[in-house]
Amino acid sequence: MTYNILDLLKNNISPIVIEKEDRVKYFEFIRNKDIDNMAKWFKELSLREQERIKKII
């Protein structure tokens, strides 16, 4: 399932932002097929983005 940013925000789901310095971590999750830890990391990134959005609004 693919969402665009507007779909995510309409459904109260914060998008994730993978910073340039985290690209290696992202690709290591993929290479190692470590879906569980990648999902946990995505959750952390989403919560971080949600807090950032709250500060802006």
N, C-alpha and C positions, 0 to 999 in steps of 0.2 A: 504494500500500500504506500503510495506516495502522497505527500502533502506539500502544499506550498505554504509560505509564511502566513498568508491571510487565513487559510484553513486552520492552521495551528492556533493562531490567536483567537479566532472565532470560537474555538473549542476549548479555550483556556489552557492550551498547551504551549509552553514556551519553546521556541526553536532552540537548537543548540548552535553554539559557535565554537568551532575548532580553531584555536589560535595557531598561528604559523609554527610556534615552538612545540605544539602538541601533535603535529602531523606524524612524526615518527611513532608516537604512542598509538595513534589511530591505525596506522598501517601494520603495526605489530599485532594489534588485536585481530585484524583481518588475516594476516599471514598465519597466526597461530589458531585461527578459528575459535577465538576466545569470546564467544558471544555473550556469556554470562557477565564477565567483567566489563566488556564493552557496554552492555546495557546499563550496568551500575554507573559507569563513567558518564554515559549519556544522560542519565538521571541527574547526576551531580551538575553537569553542564547546563541542563535545562533549568534546574533550580537556581543556579548562579545567574542565568540570563533573566529568569523571572524576577529576581531581586533587582537586577540592573534596570529592567523595564519599570518596576514600581517606583524607582527613584526618578525616572524621567517623567512619569505621568503625574 
